[in-house]
């Protein structure tokens, strides 16, 4: 599926990850746009192999007028297959 996440950096830290829980040994092919190290779908993501657990959020481009781009992130995620893909993200301390 394809998902677009539009998030406020006011509550989020910069570290994020994608976990292919439930994908079994076949894994998932995952593509992202908007992360420091985007995934291109060329490597299968599996719990016993490659995982994107320590990626970084980057400021969104093209945010609405009057919005500080450093306070917004926009991430797009595509996964090939019906298995769930879990998003993790660091929260800022109060």
PDB file of N, CA, C and O in Angstrom:
ATOM      1  N   UNK A   1       0.800  -1.179   0.000  1.00  0.00           N
ATOM      2  CA  UNK A   1       0.000   0.000   0.000  1.00  0.00           C
ATOM      3  C   UNK A   1       0.851   1.253   0.000  1.00  0.00           C
ATOM      4  O   UNK A   1       2.068   1.194   0.171  1.00  0.00           O
ATOM      5  N   UNK A   2       0.205   2.375  -0.192  1.00  0.00           N
ATOM      6  CA  UNK A   2       0.863   3.673  -0.209  1.00  0.00           C
ATOM      7  C   UNK A   2       0.294   4.520   0.911  1.00  0.00           C
ATOM      8  O   UNK A   2      -0.923   4.615   1.069  1.00  0.00           O
ATOM      9  N   UNK A   3       1.170   5.132   1.687  1.00  0.00           N
ATOM     10  CA  UNK A   3       0.740   5.966   2.802  1.00  0.00           C
ATOM     11  C   UNK A   3       1.537   7.258   2.804  1.00  0.00           C
ATOM     12  O   UNK A   3       2.744   7.254   2.561  1.00  0.00           O
ATOM     13  N   UNK A   4       0.853   8.371   3.080  1.00  0.00           N
ATOM     14  CA  UNK A   4       1.524   9.668   3.215  1.00  0.00           C
ATOM     15  C   UNK A   4       1.329  10.126   4.653  1.00  0.00           C
ATOM     16  O   UNK A   4       0.202  10.299   5.117  1.00  0.00           O
ATOM     17  N   UNK A   5       2.444  10.319   5.353  1.00  0.00           N
ATOM     18  CA  UNK A   5       2.423  10.763   6.747  1.00  0.00           C
ATOM     19  C   UNK A   5       2.852  12.219   6.789  1.00  0.00           C
ATOM     20  O   UNK A   5       3.944  12.555   6.330  1.00  0.00           O
ATOM     21  N   UNK A   6       2.017  13.080   7.326  1.00  0.00           N
ATOM     22  CA  UNK A   6       2.342  14.500   7.472  1.00  0.00           C
ATOM     23  C   UNK A   6       2.322  14.783   8.963  1.00  0.00           C
ATOM     24  O   UNK A   6       1.270  14.748   9.602  1.00  0.00           O
ATOM     25  N   UNK A   7       3.498  15.064   9.509  1.00  0.00           N
ATOM     26  CA  UNK A   7       3.675  15.077  10.951  1.00  0.00           C
ATOM     27  C   UNK A   7       4.313  16.374  11.439  1.00  0.00           C
ATOM     28  O   UNK A   7       5.074  17.017  10.717  1.00  0.00           O
ATOM     29  N   UNK A   8       3.994  16.741  12.660  1.00  0.00           N
ATOM     30  CA  UNK A   8       4.573  17.932  13.275  1.00  0.00           C
ATOM     31  C   UNK A   8       5.829  17.559  14.052  1.00  0.00           C
ATOM     32  O   UNK A   8       5.824  16.613  14.840  1.00  0.00           O
ATOM     33  N   UNK A   9       6.900  18.308  13.826  1.00  0.00           N
ATOM     34  CA  UNK A   9       8.148  18.077  14.561  1.00  0.00           C
ATOM     35  C   UNK A   9       8.075  18.603  15.987  1.00  0.00           C
ATOM     36  O   UNK A   9       9.018  18.409  16.754  1.00  0.00           O
ATOM     37  N   UNK A  10       6.985  19.263  16.364  1.00  0.00           N
ATOM     38  CA  UNK A  10       6.861  19.780  17.726  1.00  0.00           C
ATOM     39  C   UNK A  10       6.863  18.657  18.747  1.00  0.00           C
ATOM     40  O   UNK A  10       7.273  18.864  19.889  1.00  0.00           O
ATOM     41  N   UNK A  11       6.411  17.471  18.359  1.00  0.00           N
ATOM     42  CA  UNK A  11       6.357  16.342  19.290  1.00  0.00           C
ATOM     43  C   UNK A  11       7.292  15.201  18.897  1.00  0.00           C
ATOM     44  O   UNK A  11       7.493  14.270  19.677  1.00  0.00           O
ATOM     45  N   UNK A  12       7.863  15.266  17.699  1.00  0.00           N
ATOM     46  CA  UNK A  12       8.694  14.177  17.207  1.00  0.00           C
ATOM     47  C   UNK A  12      10.169  14.501  17.269  1.00  0.00           C
ATOM     48  O   UNK A  12      10.589  15.623  16.986  1.00  0.00           O
ATOM     49  N   UNK A  13      10.951  13.502  17.645  1.00  0.00           N
ATOM     50  CA  UNK A  13      12.395  13.593  17.516  1.00  0.00           C
ATOM     51  C   UNK A  13      12.754  13.328  16.062  1.00  0.00           C
ATOM     52  O   UNK A  13      11.881  13.369  15.194  1.00  0.00           O
ATOM     53  N   UNK A  14      14.024  13.058  15.783  1.00  0.00           N
ATOM     54  CA  UNK A  14      14.377  12.856  14.378  1.00  0.00           C
ATOM     55  C   UNK A  14      14.516  11.391  13.987  1.00  0.00           C
ATOM     56  O   UNK A  14      14.517  11.085  12.795  1.00  0.00           O
ATOM     57  N   UNK A  15      14.632  10.473  14.946  1.00  0.00           N
ATOM     58  CA  UNK A  15      14.854   9.066  14.613  1.00  0.00           C
ATOM     59  C   UNK A  15      13.530   8.338  14.369  1.00  0.00           C
ATOM     60  O   UNK A  15      12.575   8.484  15.133  1.00  0.00           O
ATOM     61  N   UNK A  16      13.494   7.556  13.295  1.00  0.00           N
ATOM     62  CA  UNK A  16      12.293   6.792  12.960  1.00  0.00           C
ATOM     63  C   UNK A  16      12.710   5.454  12.360  1.00  0.00           C
ATOM     64  O   UNK A  16      13.880   5.241  12.042  1.00  0.00           O
ATOM     65  N   UNK A  17      11.745   4.563  12.212  1.00  0.00           N
ATOM     66  CA  UNK A  17      12.037   3.265  11.634  1.00  0.00           C
ATOM     67  C   UNK A  17      10.796   2.628  11.039  1.00  0.00           C
ATOM     68  O   UNK A  17       9.671   3.057  11.299  1.00  0.00           O
ATOM     69  N   UNK A  18      11.020   1.594  10.233  1.00  0.00           N
ATOM     70  CA  UNK A  18       9.941   0.825   9.606  1.00  0.00           C
ATOM     71  C   UNK A  18      10.210  -0.648   9.874  1.00  0.00           C
ATOM     72  O   UNK A  18      11.281  -1.159   9.546  1.00  0.00           O
ATOM     73  N   UNK A  19       9.239  -1.326  10.467  1.00  0.00           N
ATOM     74  CA  UNK A  19       9.414  -2.732  10.839  1.00  0.00           C
ATOM     75  C   UNK A  19       8.403  -3.602  10.106  1.00  0.00           C
ATOM     76  O   UNK A  19       7.202  -3.345  10.181  1.00  0.00           O
ATOM     77  N   UNK A  20       8.870  -4.626   9.398  1.00  0.00           N
ATOM     78  CA  UNK A  20       7.982  -5.503   8.639  1.00  0.00           C
ATOM     79  C   UNK A  20       7.449  -6.651   9.502  1.00  0.00           C
ATOM     80  O   UNK A  20       7.666  -7.817   9.171  1.00  0.00           O
ATOM     81  N   UNK A  21       6.767  -6.345  10.585  1.00  0.00           N
ATOM     82  CA  UNK A  21       6.264  -7.383  11.477  1.00  0.00           C
ATOM     83  C   UNK A  21       5.185  -8.194  10.759  1.00  0.00           C
ATOM     84  O   UNK A  21       4.304  -7.626  10.114  1.00  0.00           O
ATOM     85  N   UNK A  22       5.255  -9.499  10.869  1.00  0.00           N
ATOM     86  CA  UNK A  22       4.265 -10.358  10.229  1.00  0.00           C
ATOM     87  C   UNK A  22       4.579 -10.697   8.788  1.00  0.00           C
ATOM     88  O   UNK A  22       3.773 -11.348   8.124  1.00  0.00           O
ATOM     89  N   UNK A  23       5.724 -10.277   8.286  1.00  0.00           N
ATOM     90  CA  UNK A  23       6.036 -10.539   6.877  1.00  0.00           C
ATOM     91  C   UNK A  23       6.687 -11.896   6.665  1.00  0.00           C
ATOM     92  O   UNK A  23       6.858 -12.324   5.524  1.00  0.00           O
ATOM     93  N   UNK A  24       7.051 -12.577   7.743  1.00  0.00           N
ATOM     94  CA  UNK A  24       7.692 -13.884   7.604  1.00  0.00           C
ATOM     95  C   UNK A  24       9.082 -13.769   7.010  1.00  0.00           C
ATOM     96  O   UNK A  24       9.682 -12.695   6.994  1.00  0.00           O
ATOM     97  N   UNK A  25       9.583 -14.891   6.523  1.00  0.00           N
ATOM     98  CA  UNK A  25      10.949 -14.911   5.993  1.00  0.00           C
ATOM     99  C   UNK A  25      11.056 -14.253   4.629  1.00  0.00           C
ATOM    100  O   UNK A  25      12.158 -13.919   4.193  1.00  0.00           O
ATOM    101  N   UNK A  26       9.906 -14.055   3.928  1.00  0.00           N
ATOM    102  CA  UNK A  26       9.962 -13.416   2.611  1.00  0.00           C
ATOM    103  C   UNK A  26      10.288 -11.940   2.710  1.00  0.00           C
ATOM    104  O   UNK A  26      10.921 -11.385   1.812  1.00  0.00           O
ATOM    105  N   UNK A  27       9.864 -11.290   3.793  1.00  0.00           N
ATOM    106  CA  UNK A  27      10.125  -9.871   3.975  1.00  0.00           C
ATOM    107  C   UNK A  27       9.228  -9.014   3.097  1.00  0.00           C
ATOM    108  O   UNK A  27       8.350  -9.513   2.394  1.00  0.00           O
ATOM    109  N   UNK A  28       9.469  -7.726   3.155  1.00  0.00           N
ATOM    110  CA  UNK A  28       8.720  -6.744   2.365  1.00  0.00           C
ATOM    111  C   UNK A  28       9.695  -5.878   1.583  1.00  0.00           C
ATOM    112  O   UNK A  28      10.798  -5.586   2.046  1.00  0.00           O
ATOM    113  N   UNK A  29       9.281  -5.480   0.418  1.00  0.00           N
ATOM    114  CA  UNK A  29      10.037  -4.485  -0.346  1.00  0.00           C
ATOM    115  C   UNK A  29       9.405  -3.135  -0.028  1.00  0.00           C
ATOM    116  O   UNK A  29       8.227  -2.908  -0.301  1.00  0.00           O
ATOM    117  N   UNK A  30      10.199  -2.251   0.548  1.00  0.00           N
ATOM    118  CA  UNK A  30       9.697  -0.968   1.041  1.00  0.00           C
ATOM    119  C   UNK A  30      10.405   0.171   0.324  1.00  0.00           C
ATOM    120  O   UNK A  30      11.623   0.154   0.144  1.00  0.00           O
ATOM    121  N   UNK A  31       9.614   1.164  -0.083  1.00  0.00           N
ATOM    122  CA  UNK A  31      10.176   2.383  -0.668  1.00  0.00           C
ATOM    123  C   UNK A  31       9.709   3.564   0.170  1.00  0.00           C
ATOM    124  O   UNK A  31       8.577   3.578   0.654  1.00  0.00           O
ATOM    125  N   UNK A  32      10.579   4.553   0.344  1.00  0.00           N
ATOM    126  CA  UNK A  32      10.210   5.748   1.099  1.00  0.00           C
ATOM    127  C   UNK A  32      10.638   6.998   0.353  1.00  0.00           C
ATOM    128  O   UNK A  32      11.522   6.966  -0.504  1.00  0.00           O
ATOM    129  N   UNK A  33       9.993   8.093   0.699  1.00  0.00           N
ATOM    130  CA  UNK A  33      10.378   9.412   0.195  1.00  0.00           C
ATOM    131  C   UNK A  33      10.206  10.377   1.356  1.00  0.00           C
ATOM    132  O   UNK A  33       9.141  10.421   1.971  1.00  0.00           O
ATOM    133  N   UNK A  34      11.237  11.147   1.661  1.00  0.00           N
ATOM    134  CA  UNK A  34      11.155  12.126   2.733  1.00  0.00           C
ATOM    135  C   UNK A  34      11.986  11.794   3.950  1.00  0.00           C
ATOM    136  O   UNK A  34      11.933  12.511   4.949  1.00  0.00           O
ATOM    137  N   UNK A  35      12.758  10.714   3.887  1.00  0.00           N
ATOM    138  CA  UNK A  35      13.658  10.371   4.982  1.00  0.00           C
ATOM    139  C   UNK A  35      15.097  10.702   4.581  1.00  0.00           C
ATOM    140  O   UNK A  35      15.400  10.850   3.397  1.00  0.00           O
ATOM    141  N   UNK A  36      15.963  10.814   5.561  1.00  0.00           N
ATOM    142  CA  UNK A  36      17.368  11.111   5.248  1.00  0.00           C
ATOM    143  C   UNK A  36      17.971  10.030   4.360  1.00  0.00           C
ATOM    144  O   UNK A  36      18.710  10.326   3.421  1.00  0.00           O
ATOM    145  N   UNK A  37      17.648   8.766   4.667  1.00  0.00           N
ATOM    146  CA  UNK A  37      18.134   7.648   3.865  1.00  0.00           C
ATOM    147  C   UNK A  37      16.908   6.911   3.317  1.00  0.00           C
ATOM    148  O   UNK A  37      16.437   5.939   3.907  1.00  0.00           O
ATOM    149  N   UNK A  38      16.399   7.398   2.169  1.00  0.00           N
ATOM    150  CA  UNK A  38      15.226   6.778   1.576  1.00  0.00           C
ATOM    151  C   UNK A  38      15.530   5.353   1.128  1.00  0.00           C
ATOM    152  O   UNK A  38      16.645   5.035   0.716  1.00  0.00           O
ATOM    153  N   UNK A  39      14.510   4.509   1.219  1.00  0.00           N
ATOM    154  CA  UNK A  39      14.605   3.128   0.758  1.00  0.00           C
ATOM    155  C   UNK A  39      14.061   3.061  -0.659  1.00  0.00           C
ATOM    156  O   UNK A  39      13.064   3.714  -0.966  1.00  0.00           O
ATOM    157  N   UNK A  40      14.703   2.275  -1.535  1.00  0.00           N
ATOM    158  CA  UNK A  40      14.284   2.226  -2.933  1.00  0.00           C
ATOM    159  C   UNK A  40      13.587   0.924  -3.314  1.00  0.00           C
ATOM    160  O   UNK A  40      13.266   0.717  -4.485  1.00  0.00           O
ATOM    161  N   UNK A  41      13.350   0.047  -2.348  1.00  0.00           N
ATOM    162  CA  UNK A  41      12.649  -1.202  -2.618  1.00  0.00           C
ATOM    163  C   UNK A  41      13.511  -2.298  -3.195  1.00  0.00           C
ATOM    164  O   UNK A  41      13.001  -3.370  -3.519  1.00  0.00           O
ATOM    165  N   UNK A  42      14.814  -2.062  -3.335  1.00  0.00           N
ATOM    166  CA  UNK A  42      15.687  -3.061  -3.945  1.00  0.00           C
ATOM    167  C   UNK A  42      16.111  -4.165  -2.967  1.00  0.00           C
ATOM    168  O   UNK A  42      16.558  -5.230  -3.393  1.00  0.00           O
ATOM    169  N   UNK A  43      15.973  -3.916  -1.669  1.00  0.00           N
ATOM    170  CA  UNK A  43      16.361  -4.889  -0.650  1.00  0.00           C
ATOM    171  C   UNK A  43      15.122  -5.261   0.161  1.00  0.00           C
ATOM    172  O   UNK A  43      14.366  -4.386   0.583  1.00  0.00           O
ATOM    173  N   UNK A  44      14.916  -6.563   0.378  1.00  0.00           N
ATOM    174  CA  UNK A  44      13.791  -6.993   1.194  1.00  0.00           C
ATOM    175  C   UNK A  44      14.075  -6.702   2.655  1.00  0.00           C
ATOM    176  O   UNK A  44      15.162  -6.990   3.157  1.00  0.00           O
ATOM    177  N   UNK A  45      13.095  -6.131   3.330  1.00  0.00           N
ATOM    178  CA  UNK A  45      13.201  -5.821   4.751  1.00  0.00           C
ATOM    179  C   UNK A  45      12.600  -6.981   5.537  1.00  0.00           C
ATOM    180  O   UNK A  45      11.420  -7.294   5.379  1.00  0.00           O
ATOM    181  N   UNK A  46      13.414  -7.625   6.390  1.00  0.00           N
ATOM    182  CA  UNK A  46      12.957  -8.759   7.200  1.00  0.00           C
ATOM    183  C   UNK A  46      13.484  -8.625   8.616  1.00  0.00           C
ATOM    184  O   UNK A  46      14.490  -7.959   8.860  1.00  0.00           O
ATOM    185  N   UNK A  47      12.784  -9.271   9.552  1.00  0.00           N
ATOM    186  CA  UNK A  47      13.236  -9.228  10.941  1.00  0.00           C
ATOM    187  C   UNK A  47      14.567  -9.936  11.124  1.00  0.00           C
ATOM    188  O   UNK A  47      15.323  -9.582  12.030  1.00  0.00           O
ATOM    189  N   UNK A  48      14.878 -10.918  10.301  1.00  0.00           N
ATOM    190  CA  UNK A  48      16.146 -11.621  10.411  1.00  0.00           C
ATOM    191  C   UNK A  48      17.230 -11.045   9.527  1.00  0.00           C
ATOM    192  O   UNK A  48      18.327 -11.598   9.461  1.00  0.00           O
ATOM    193  N   UNK A  49      16.945  -9.937   8.841  1.00  0.00           N
ATOM    194  CA  UNK A  49      17.906  -9.372   7.899  1.00  0.00           C
ATOM    195  C   UNK A  49      17.932  -7.860   7.972  1.00  0.00           C
ATOM    196  O   UNK A  49      18.100  -7.283   9.046  1.00  0.00           O
ATOM    197  N   UNK A  50      17.765  -7.218   6.822  1.00  0.00           N
ATOM    198  CA  UNK A  50      17.839  -5.760   6.734  1.00  0.00           C
ATOM    199  C   UNK A  50      16.611  -5.113   7.378  1.00  0.00           C
ATOM    200  O   UNK A  50      15.476  -5.489   7.088  1.00  0.00           O
ATOM    201  N   UNK A  51      16.855  -4.134   8.256  1.00  0.00           N
ATOM    202  CA  UNK A  51      15.789  -3.342   8.875  1.00  0.00           C
ATOM    203  C   UNK A  51      16.164  -1.874   8.815  1.00  0.00           C
ATOM    204  O   UNK A  51      17.339  -1.519   8.915  1.00  0.00           O
ATOM    205  N   UNK A  52      15.168  -1.027   8.652  1.00  0.00           N
ATOM    206  CA  UNK A  52      15.379   0.423   8.719  1.00  0.00           C
ATOM    207  C   UNK A  52      14.875   0.883  10.082  1.00  0.00           C
ATOM    208  O   UNK A  52      13.729   1.313  10.216  1.00  0.00           O
ATOM    209  N   UNK A  53      15.732   0.790  11.086  1.00  0.00           N
ATOM    210  CA  UNK A  53      15.315   1.114  12.453  1.00  0.00           C
ATOM    211  C   UNK A  53      15.853   2.453  12.943  1.00  0.00           C
ATOM    212  O   UNK A  53      15.374   2.969  13.953  1.00  0.00           O
ATOM    213  N   UNK A  54      16.818   3.018  12.268  1.00  0.00           N
ATOM    214  CA  UNK A  54      17.461   4.248  12.746  1.00  0.00           C
ATOM    215  C   UNK A  54      17.606   5.265  11.623  1.00  0.00           C
ATOM    216  O   UNK A  54      18.677   5.835  11.416  1.00  0.00           O
ATOM    217  N   UNK A  55      16.514   5.484  10.903  1.00  0.00           N
ATOM    218  CA  UNK A  55      16.516   6.486   9.847  1.00  0.00           C
ATOM    219  C   UNK A  55      16.214   7.837  10.473  1.00  0.00           C
ATOM    220  O   UNK A  55      15.959   7.912  11.675  1.00  0.00           O
ATOM    221  N   UNK A  56      16.237   8.899   9.689  1.00  0.00           N
ATOM    222  CA  UNK A  56      15.995  10.245  10.221  1.00  0.00           C
ATOM    223  C   UNK A  56      14.937  10.982   9.416  1.00  0.00           C
ATOM    224  O   UNK A  56      14.889  10.884   8.190  1.00  0.00           O
ATOM    225  N   UNK A  57      14.085  11.725  10.128  1.00  0.00           N
ATOM    226  CA  UNK A  57      13.117  12.607   9.497  1.00  0.00           C
ATOM    227  C   UNK A  57      13.843  13.859   9.018  1.00  0.00           C
ATOM    228  O   UNK A  57      14.784  14.319   9.665  1.00  0.00           O
ATOM    229  N   UNK A  58      13.414  14.405   7.898  1.00  0.00           N
ATOM    230  CA  UNK A  58      13.972  15.666   7.387  1.00  0.00           C
ATOM    231  C   UNK A  58      12.815  16.647   7.193  1.00  0.00           C
ATOM    232  O   UNK A  58      11.677  16.219   7.007  1.00  0.00           O
ATOM    233  N   UNK A  59      13.084  17.955   7.234  1.00  0.00           N
ATOM    234  CA  UNK A  59      12.005  18.936   7.062  1.00  0.00           C
ATOM    235  C   UNK A  59      11.274  18.745   5.736  1.00  0.00           C
ATOM    236  O   UNK A  59      11.880  18.390   4.725  1.00  0.00           O
ATOM    237  N   UNK A  60       9.975  18.983   5.754  1.00  0.00           N
ATOM    238  CA  UNK A  60       9.149  18.839   4.552  1.00  0.00           C
ATOM    239  C   UNK A  60       9.436  19.966   3.578  1.00  0.00           C
ATOM    240  O   UNK A  60       9.779  21.079   3.978  1.00  0.00           O
ATOM    241  N   UNK A  61       9.291  19.667   2.302  1.00  0.00           N
ATOM    242  CA  UNK A  61       9.393  20.715   1.287  1.00  0.00           C
ATOM    243  C   UNK A  61       7.986  21.061   0.830  1.00  0.00           C
ATOM    244  O   UNK A  61       7.101  20.206   0.837  1.00  0.00           O
ATOM    245  N   UNK A  62       7.776  22.300   0.436  1.00  0.00           N
ATOM    246  CA  UNK A  62       6.485  22.715  -0.077  1.00  0.00           C
ATOM    247  C   UNK A  62       5.376  22.751   0.963  1.00  0.00           C
ATOM    248  O   UNK A  62       4.227  22.451   0.639  1.00  0.00           O
ATOM    249  N   UNK A  63       5.689  23.110   2.200  1.00  0.00           N
ATOM    250  CA  UNK A  63       4.649  23.194   3.229  1.00  0.00           C
ATOM    251  C   UNK A  63       3.817  24.452   3.024  1.00  0.00           C
ATOM    252  O   UNK A  63       4.222  25.355   2.291  1.00  0.00           O
ATOM    253  N   UNK A  64       2.652  24.515   3.670  1.00  0.00           N
ATOM    254  CA  UNK A  64       1.752  25.646   3.497  1.00  0.00           C
ATOM    255  C   UNK A  64       2.399  26.963   3.910  1.00  0.00           C
ATOM    256  O   UNK A  64       3.266  26.995   4.784  1.00  0.00           O
ATOM    257  N   UNK A  65       1.971  28.038   3.275  1.00  0.00           N
ATOM    258  CA  UNK A  65       2.473  29.368   3.595  1.00  0.00           C
ATOM    259  C   UNK A  65       2.176  29.692   5.054  1.00  0.00           C
ATOM    260  O   UNK A  65       1.086  29.408   5.550  1.00  0.00           O
ATOM    261  N   UNK A  66       3.132  30.278   5.727  1.00  0.00           N
ATOM    262  CA  UNK A  66       2.966  30.633   7.131  1.00  0.00           C
ATOM    263  C   UNK A  66       3.361  29.522   8.091  1.00  0.00           C
ATOM    264  O   UNK A  66       3.361  29.726   9.305  1.00  0.00           O
ATOM    265  N   UNK A  67       3.699  28.346   7.563  1.00  0.00           N
ATOM    266  CA  UNK A  67       4.128  27.233   8.399  1.00  0.00           C
ATOM    267  C   UNK A  67       5.641  27.139   8.343  1.00  0.00           C
ATOM    268  O   UNK A  67       6.227  27.207   7.263  1.00  0.00           O
ATOM    269  N   UNK A  68       6.266  26.986   9.473  1.00  0.00           N
ATOM    270  CA  UNK A  68       7.714  26.822   9.528  1.00  0.00           C
ATOM    271  C   UNK A  68       8.065  25.430   8.993  1.00  0.00           C
ATOM    272  O   UNK A  68       7.668  24.435   9.598  1.00  0.00           O
ATOM    273  N   UNK A  69       8.800  25.328   7.873  1.00  0.00           N
ATOM    274  CA  UNK A  69       9.108  24.011   7.313  1.00  0.00           C
ATOM    275  C   UNK A  69       9.927  23.136   8.247  1.00  0.00           C
ATOM    276  O   UNK A  69       9.895  21.912   8.127  1.00  0.00           O
ATOM    277  N   UNK A  70      10.669  23.748   9.186  1.00  0.00           N
ATOM    278  CA  UNK A  70      11.438  22.950  10.135  1.00  0.00           C
ATOM    279  C   UNK A  70      10.541  22.247  11.144  1.00  0.00           C
ATOM    280  O   UNK A  70      10.993  21.342  11.846  1.00  0.00           O
ATOM    281  N   UNK A  71       9.259  22.656  11.229  1.00  0.00           N
ATOM    282  CA  UNK A  71       8.343  22.057  12.189  1.00  0.00           C
ATOM    283  C   UNK A  71       7.473  20.968  11.572  1.00  0.00           C
ATOM    284  O   UNK A  71       6.690  20.338  12.282  1.00  0.00           O
ATOM    285  N   UNK A  72       7.592  20.733  10.274  1.00  0.00           N
ATOM    286  CA  UNK A  72       6.767  19.732   9.604  1.00  0.00           C
ATOM    287  C   UNK A  72       7.644  18.720   8.876  1.00  0.00           C
ATOM    288  O   UNK A  72       8.700  19.063   8.344  1.00  0.00           O
ATOM    289  N   UNK A  73       7.195  17.478   8.862  1.00  0.00           N
ATOM    290  CA  UNK A  73       7.827  16.449   8.039  1.00  0.00           C
ATOM    291  C   UNK A  73       6.730  15.768   7.240  1.00  0.00           C
ATOM    292  O   UNK A  73       5.591  15.654   7.692  1.00  0.00           O
ATOM    293  N   UNK A  74       7.088  15.323   6.056  1.00  0.00           N
ATOM    294  CA  UNK A  74       6.157  14.559   5.234  1.00  0.00           C
ATOM    295  C   UNK A  74       6.910  13.354   4.700  1.00  0.00           C
ATOM    296  O   UNK A  74       7.948  13.489   4.052  1.00  0.00           O
ATOM    297  N   UNK A  75       6.375  12.180   4.981  1.00  0.00           N
ATOM    298  CA  UNK A  75       7.016  10.934   4.580  1.00  0.00           C
ATOM    299  C   UNK A  75       6.011  10.125   3.774  1.00  0.00           C
ATOM    300  O   UNK A  75       4.852   9.995   4.169  1.00  0.00           O
ATOM    301  N   UNK A  76       6.450   9.586   2.653  1.00  0.00           N
ATOM    302  CA  UNK A  76       5.623   8.669   1.879  1.00  0.00           C
ATOM    303  C   UNK A  76       6.252   7.287   1.959  1.00  0.00           C
ATOM    304  O   UNK A  76       7.469   7.131   1.856  1.00  0.00           O
ATOM    305  N   UNK A  77       5.391   6.284   2.144  1.00  0.00           N
ATOM    306  CA  UNK A  77       5.854   4.905   2.294  1.00  0.00           C
ATOM    307  C   UNK A  77       5.040   4.016   1.360  1.00  0.00           C
ATOM    308  O   UNK A  77       3.812   4.099   1.324  1.00  0.00           O
ATOM    309  N   UNK A  78       5.732   3.166   0.606  1.00  0.00           N
ATOM    310  CA  UNK A  78       5.092   2.177  -0.240  1.00  0.00           C
ATOM    311  C   UNK A  78       5.602   0.809   0.193  1.00  0.00           C
ATOM    312  O   UNK A  78       6.808   0.622   0.352  1.00  0.00           O
ATOM    313  N   UNK A  79       4.709  -0.140   0.384  1.00  0.00           N
ATOM    314  CA  UNK A  79       5.152  -1.508   0.611  1.00  0.00           C
ATOM    315  C   UNK A  79       4.402  -2.419  -0.352  1.00  0.00           C
ATOM    316  O   UNK A  79       3.214  -2.232  -0.618  1.00  0.00           O
ATOM    317  N   UNK A  80       5.113  -3.391  -0.857  1.00  0.00           N
ATOM    318  CA  UNK A  80       4.538  -4.318  -1.838  1.00  0.00           C
ATOM    319  C   UNK A  80       4.083  -5.567  -1.089  1.00  0.00           C
ATOM    320  O   UNK A  80       4.901  -6.365  -0.632  1.00  0.00           O
ATOM    321  N   UNK A  81       2.802  -5.717  -0.976  1.00  0.00           N
ATOM    322  CA  UNK A  81       2.257  -6.885  -0.300  1.00  0.00           C
ATOM    323  C   UNK A  81       1.253  -6.490   0.768  1.00  0.00           C
ATOM    324  O   UNK A  81       1.204  -5.331   1.180  1.00  0.00           O
ATOM    325  N   UNK A  82       0.447  -7.454   1.220  1.00  0.00           N
ATOM    326  CA  UNK A  82      -0.609  -7.158   2.183  1.00  0.00           C
ATOM    327  C   UNK A  82      -0.143  -7.154   3.644  1.00  0.00           C
ATOM    328  O   UNK A  82      -0.909  -6.775   4.530  1.00  0.00           O
ATOM    329  N   UNK A  83       1.071  -7.560   3.900  1.00  0.00           N
ATOM    330  CA  UNK A  83       1.540  -7.675   5.277  1.00  0.00           C
ATOM    331  C   UNK A  83       1.702  -6.296   5.922  1.00  0.00           C
ATOM    332  O   UNK A  83       2.001  -5.321   5.233  1.00  0.00           O
ATOM    333  N   UNK A  84       1.506  -6.212   7.234  1.00  0.00           N
ATOM    334  CA  UNK A  84       1.625  -4.914   7.908  1.00  0.00           C
ATOM    335  C   UNK A  84       3.075  -4.430   7.987  1.00  0.00           C
ATOM    336  O   UNK A  84       4.020  -5.211   8.099  1.00  0.00           O
ATOM    337  N   UNK A  85       3.199  -3.121   7.925  1.00  0.00           N
ATOM    338  CA  UNK A  85       4.484  -2.451   8.079  1.00  0.00           C
ATOM    339  C   UNK A  85       4.301  -1.442   9.203  1.00  0.00           C
ATOM    340  O   UNK A  85       3.426  -0.580   9.120  1.00  0.00           O
ATOM    341  N   UNK A  86       5.107  -1.535  10.243  1.00  0.00           N
ATOM    342  CA  UNK A  86       4.943  -0.689  11.420  1.00  0.00           C
ATOM    343  C   UNK A  86       5.920   0.478  11.381  1.00  0.00           C
ATOM    344  O   UNK A  86       7.106   0.308  11.098  1.00  0.00           O
ATOM    345  N   UNK A  87       5.398   1.668  11.672  1.00  0.00           N
ATOM    346  CA  UNK A  87       6.163   2.920  11.719  1.00  0.00           C
ATOM    347  C   UNK A  87       6.544   3.189  13.173  1.00  0.00           C
ATOM    348  O   UNK A  87       5.687   3.120  14.054  1.00  0.00           O
ATOM    349  N   UNK A  88       7.798   3.491  13.433  1.00  0.00           N
ATOM    350  CA  UNK A  88       8.229   3.891  14.765  1.00  0.00           C
ATOM    351  C   UNK A  88       8.859   5.272  14.663  1.00  0.00           C
ATOM    352  O   UNK A  88       9.451   5.623  13.642  1.00  0.00           O
ATOM    353  N   UNK A  89       8.726   6.050  15.733  1.00  0.00           N
ATOM    354  CA  UNK A  89       9.307   7.394  15.728  1.00  0.00           C
ATOM    355  C   UNK A  89       9.634   7.808  17.153  1.00  0.00           C
ATOM    356  O   UNK A  89       8.906   7.487  18.093  1.00  0.00           O
ATOM    357  N   UNK A  90      10.720   8.513  17.296  1.00  0.00           N
ATOM    358  CA  UNK A  90      11.159   9.038  18.580  1.00  0.00           C
ATOM    359  C   UNK A  90      10.293  10.241  18.953  1.00  0.00           C
ATOM    360  O   UNK A  90       9.973  11.067  18.097  1.00  0.00           O
ATOM    361  N   UNK A  91       9.921  10.338  20.203  1.00  0.00           N
ATOM    362  CA  UNK A  91       9.184  11.494  20.702  1.00  0.00           C
ATOM    363  C   UNK A  91      10.134  12.426  21.441  1.00  0.00           C
ATOM    364  O   UNK A  91      11.104  11.971  22.048  1.00  0.00           O
ATOM    365  N   UNK A  92       9.860  13.736  21.393  1.00  0.00           N
ATOM    366  CA  UNK A  92      10.698  14.691  22.122  1.00  0.00           C
ATOM    367  C   UNK A  92      10.301  14.666  23.590  1.00  0.00           C
ATOM    368  O   UNK A  92       9.162  14.350  23.932  1.00  0.00           O
ATOM    369  N   UNK A  93      11.256  15.005  24.453  1.00  0.00           N
ATOM    370  CA  UNK A  93      10.975  15.090  25.871  1.00  0.00           C
ATOM    371  C   UNK A  93      10.272  16.406  26.179  1.00  0.00           C
ATOM    372  O   UNK A  93      10.528  17.423  25.534  1.00  0.00           O
ATOM    373  N   UNK A  94       9.392  16.378  27.160  1.00  0.00           N
ATOM    374  CA  UNK A  94       8.713  17.620  27.577  1.00  0.00           C
ATOM    375  C   UNK A  94       9.666  18.566  28.239  1.00  0.00           C
ATOM    376  O   UNK A  94       9.268  19.655  28.652  1.00  0.00           O
TER     377      UNK A  94
END
